[in-house]
Amino acid sequence: METTHYQLPEFDFVPPPELTGAAKRRYPLAIVGAGLAGLTLAADLASRGVACVVLDEDNTVGVRGASSRGIAYMQKTLEIPARIGIYDRIAAKGTRWSAGKVLSGNDVLYEYDFQPASVSLQPPFINIQQFYVEWYRVDRIRELGLTDLRWKSRVTGARNLDDHVELDIETPAGQYTLEADWVVDAEGVNSMLRQLLQLREHSERGLDRWCITDVKFTHKRVNERWTWSRRRSTRTVASGST
């Protein structure tokens, strides 16, 4: 077994038109947050011919220092990358599986396989690190060519006006104000935009704690999910080659 260190991609900051002397304009849609939700929406809209601006305070995907925030993607979720044109890359990189076992020590308490009842073109599950599925979305957005991806663009102010929204943006090249007919907040549970606009939050925080670890085996293993059941806790291993 060997240790793998992931190198997250870094995307170049490009000064926006507002800071290069271009005439001021209002955009139809701005998306704040280039995470999984924001990039999915931007890619889906671009595949339908709808242009937008995406703002993110960082210049990479995933989370620095925590590459595998998400790991398992269900069949219904996999239909979305198929629709926007990146499923083949996810399937080639990830581990496809459908079967699993619940164990107590070496005893199998229960086993299952979702594939026989599947009616989708996608498998029941694919295990893949989240930063890959975000990275592939960035590549697809660039291929489609309609979306303005603005990295290192931090929203510091927001005003909800009668017929549009104004966003104050801080960048390495200076500050500017962006106008948009509509704004989608895709920042997640710690949304700065919701705080700036004093919007009510409906977030929930679970009590579970997860430790997601990527392990590379030198020998081939069957693609199954194993869950060990104990009196006070459970331990889950998704086995397979990636």
C-alpha positions as CSV (number, residue, x, y, z in Angstrom):
1,M,0.0,0.0,0.0
2,E,1.3,3.4,-0.9
3,T,0.4,7.0,0.0
4,T,-0.9,9.4,-2.6
5,H,-0.8,13.1,-2.3
6,Y,-3.4,15.0,-4.4
7,Q,-2.5,18.1,-6.3
8,L,-5.6,20.3,-6.7
9,P,-5.7,22.4,-9.9
10,E,-5.4,26.1,-9.7
11,F,-7.1,28.4,-12.1
12,D,-5.8,31.8,-13.2
13,F,-7.4,35.0,-12.0
14,V,-8.5,37.1,-15.0
15,P,-9.3,40.8,-14.3
16,P,-13.1,41.3,-15.0
17,P,-14.3,43.8,-17.6
18,E,-15.5,46.1,-14.8
19,L,-11.9,46.7,-13.9
20,T,-10.5,47.0,-17.4
21,G,-12.4,50.0,-18.6
22,A,-15.3,48.1,-20.3
23,A,-18.8,49.7,-20.3
24,K,-20.9,48.7,-17.3
25,R,-23.5,46.0,-18.0
26,R,-26.1,44.0,-16.1
27,Y,-25.8,40.2,-16.2
28,P,-28.9,38.0,-16.4
29,L,-27.6,35.6,-13.7
30,A,-24.8,35.5,-11.2
31,I,-23.9,32.4,-9.1
32,V,-22.0,32.9,-5.9
33,G,-19.9,29.8,-5.1
34,A,-18.0,27.5,-7.4
35,G,-18.6,24.3,-5.4
36,L,-20.5,21.2,-6.5
37,A,-23.9,23.0,-6.6
38,G,-22.7,26.2,-8.3
39,L,-20.7,24.5,-10.9
40,T,-23.5,22.0,-11.6
41,L,-26.0,24.8,-12.2
42,A,-23.6,26.7,-14.4
43,A,-22.8,23.7,-16.5
44,D,-26.4,22.7,-16.8
45,L,-27.4,26.2,-17.9
46,A,-24.6,26.5,-20.4
47,S,-25.6,23.1,-21.9
48,R,-29.0,24.8,-22.5
49,G,-27.5,27.9,-24.0
50,V,-27.9,30.1,-20.9
51,A,-24.9,32.3,-20.0
52,C,-24.1,33.3,-16.4
53,V,-21.3,34.6,-14.2
54,V,-19.8,32.4,-11.4
55,L,-18.0,34.0,-8.5
56,D,-15.7,32.2,-6.1
57,E,-13.3,33.5,-3.5
58,D,-10.7,30.7,-4.1
59,N,-9.1,29.5,-7.4
60,T,-9.4,25.8,-7.1
61,V,-11.9,23.0,-6.6
62,G,-12.6,20.8,-3.5
63,V,-11.2,21.9,-0.2
64,R,-7.6,22.7,0.4
65,G,-6.1,20.1,2.8
66,A,-9.3,17.9,2.6
67,S,-9.5,16.5,-0.9
68,S,-12.2,13.9,-0.3
69,R,-15.1,15.8,1.3
70,G,-17.6,13.7,-0.8
71,I,-16.9,10.1,-1.9
72,A,-20.0,8.1,-3.0
73,Y,-22.5,9.2,-5.7
74,M,-25.9,7.5,-6.1
75,Q,-27.5,6.5,-9.4
76,K,-30.0,9.4,-9.5
77,T,-27.2,11.9,-8.9
78,L,-25.1,10.3,-11.7
79,E,-27.8,11.1,-14.2
80,I,-26.9,14.8,-13.8
81,P,-23.3,14.5,-15.1
82,A,-24.6,12.3,-17.9
83,R,-26.9,15.2,-18.9
84,I,-24.2,17.8,-18.8
85,G,-21.7,15.6,-20.6
86,I,-19.1,14.5,-18.1
87,Y,-20.4,11.1,-16.9
88,D,-17.9,9.1,-19.0
89,R,-15.0,10.8,-17.2
90,I,-16.5,10.1,-13.8
91,A,-17.2,6.4,-14.7
92,A,-13.6,6.0,-16.0
93,K,-12.0,7.5,-12.9
94,G,-14.2,6.2,-10.1
95,T,-15.1,2.8,-8.7
96,R,-18.5,1.4,-9.8
97,W,-20.3,-0.8,-7.3
98,S,-23.8,-2.1,-6.4
99,A,-23.3,-4.8,-3.8
100,G,-22.5,-4.7,-0.1
101,K,-22.4,-6.6,3.1
102,V,-23.2,-5.8,6.8
103,L,-20.9,-7.8,9.0
104,S,-20.2,-8.5,12.7
105,G,-16.6,-9.5,12.8
106,N,-16.3,-12.1,10.0
107,D,-20.0,-13.0,10.1
108,V,-22.2,-11.7,7.3
109,L,-25.5,-10.4,8.8
110,Y,-26.9,-9.1,5.6
111,E,-26.0,-8.7,2.0
112,Y,-27.5,-6.8,-0.9
113,D,-27.1,-5.9,-4.6
114,F,-29.0,-3.0,-6.2
115,Q,-28.0,-3.8,-9.8
116,P,-30.7,-6.4,-10.6
117,A,-33.5,-3.9,-9.9
118,S,-31.7,-1.0,-11.7
119,V,-33.5,0.7,-14.6
120,S,-30.9,3.4,-15.2
121,L,-28.0,3.6,-17.6
122,Q,-25.8,4.6,-14.7
123,P,-24.7,2.1,-12.0
124,P,-26.2,2.2,-8.5
125,F,-23.1,3.9,-7.0
126,I,-19.7,5.3,-8.0
127,N,-17.0,6.2,-5.5
128,I,-14.8,9.1,-6.6
129,Q,-13.2,12.0,-4.8
130,Q,-15.4,15.2,-4.9
131,F,-12.7,17.4,-6.3
132,Y,-12.6,15.3,-9.5
133,V,-16.4,15.7,-10.2
134,E,-16.0,19.5,-9.6
135,W,-12.9,19.7,-11.8
136,Y,-14.7,17.9,-14.6
137,R,-17.5,20.4,-14.3
138,V,-15.0,23.3,-14.7
139,D,-13.6,21.7,-17.8
140,R,-17.1,21.2,-19.3
141,I,-18.0,24.8,-18.5
142,R,-14.9,26.0,-20.4
143,E,-15.8,23.7,-23.3
144,L,-19.3,25.1,-23.6
145,G,-17.9,28.7,-23.6
146,L,-20.9,30.6,-22.3
147,T,-20.0,31.0,-18.6
148,D,-17.7,33.7,-17.1
149,L,-15.8,31.9,-14.3
150,R,-14.3,34.5,-12.0
151,W,-11.8,33.1,-9.5
152,K,-10.5,34.9,-6.5
153,S,-13.7,37.0,-6.5
154,R,-15.0,37.5,-2.9
155,V,-18.5,38.9,-2.3
156,T,-18.2,41.6,0.4
157,G,-21.5,43.4,0.0
158,A,-25.0,42.7,-1.4
159,R,-28.0,44.9,-2.0
160,N,-31.4,43.5,-3.1
161,L,-33.0,46.3,-5.2
162,D,-36.4,46.5,-6.9
163,D,-35.4,44.9,-10.2
164,H,-31.9,43.6,-9.7
165,V,-29.1,42.8,-7.2
166,E,-25.8,44.6,-6.7
167,L,-22.8,42.6,-5.5
168,D,-19.6,44.2,-4.2
169,I,-16.7,42.1,-5.3
170,E,-13.1,42.1,-3.9
171,T,-10.4,40.8,-6.2
172,P,-6.5,40.9,-6.5
173,A,-6.9,43.6,-9.1
174,G,-9.3,45.8,-7.0
175,Q,-12.9,46.1,-6.0
176,Y,-16.0,46.6,-8.3
177,T,-19.7,46.3,-8.2
178,L,-21.6,43.7,-10.3
179,E,-25.2,44.0,-11.3
180,A,-27.4,41.0,-12.0
181,D,-31.1,40.4,-12.6
182,W,-30.9,37.3,-10.5
183,V,-28.4,35.8,-8.0
184,V,-28.1,32.2,-6.9
185,D,-26.4,31.6,-3.6
186,A,-24.4,28.3,-3.9
187,E,-22.0,29.0,-1.0
188,G,-23.3,26.2,1.2
189,V,-24.1,26.2,4.9
190,N,-21.7,29.0,5.8
191,S,-23.1,31.5,3.3
192,M,-21.8,35.0,3.5
193,L,-24.4,36.2,1.0
194,R,-27.3,35.1,3.3
195,Q,-25.7,37.0,6.2
196,L,-25.3,40.1,4.1
197,L,-28.9,40.0,2.9
198,Q,-30.2,39.0,6.3
199,L,-32.0,36.0,4.9
200,R,-33.4,33.2,7.1
201,E,-31.4,30.0,7.1
202,H,-32.9,26.5,7.0
203,S,-29.7,24.5,7.5
204,E,-29.4,21.4,9.6
205,R,-26.3,20.0,11.3
206,G,-26.1,16.2,11.9
207,L,-24.3,14.6,14.8
208,D,-22.5,12.0,12.8
209,R,-18.7,12.2,12.4
210,W,-17.0,10.7,9.3
211,C,-13.4,10.1,8.5
212,I,-13.0,9.6,4.7
213,T,-9.6,8.1,3.8
214,D,-8.4,7.2,0.3
215,V,-6.4,3.9,0.3
216,K,-4.7,2.4,-2.8
217,F,-4.2,-1.4,-2.7
218,T,-1.5,-3.2,-4.6
219,H,-3.8,-6.2,-5.3
220,K,-7.3,-6.4,-6.9
221,R,-10.3,-6.4,-4.7
222,V,-13.9,-7.0,-5.3
223,N,-16.0,-3.8,-5.6
224,E,-18.3,-4.1,-2.6
225,R,-19.3,-1.9,0.3
226,W,-18.7,-3.5,3.7
227,T,-20.2,-2.1,6.9
228,W,-19.2,-3.5,10.3
229,S,-22.0,-3.3,12.9
230,R,-21.0,-2.9,16.6
231,R,-23.1,-2.2,19.7
232,R,-22.2,1.5,19.9
233,S,-21.0,2.3,16.4
234,T,-20.6,1.3,12.8
235,R,-17.6,1.2,10.5
236,T,-18.0,1.2,6.8
237,V,-15.5,0.4,4.0
238,A,-16.2,0.8,0.3
239,S,-13.8,-1.8,-1.2
240,G,-12.5,-1.5,-4.8
241,S,-9.9,-0.2,-7.1
242,T,-9.9,3.5,-8.2
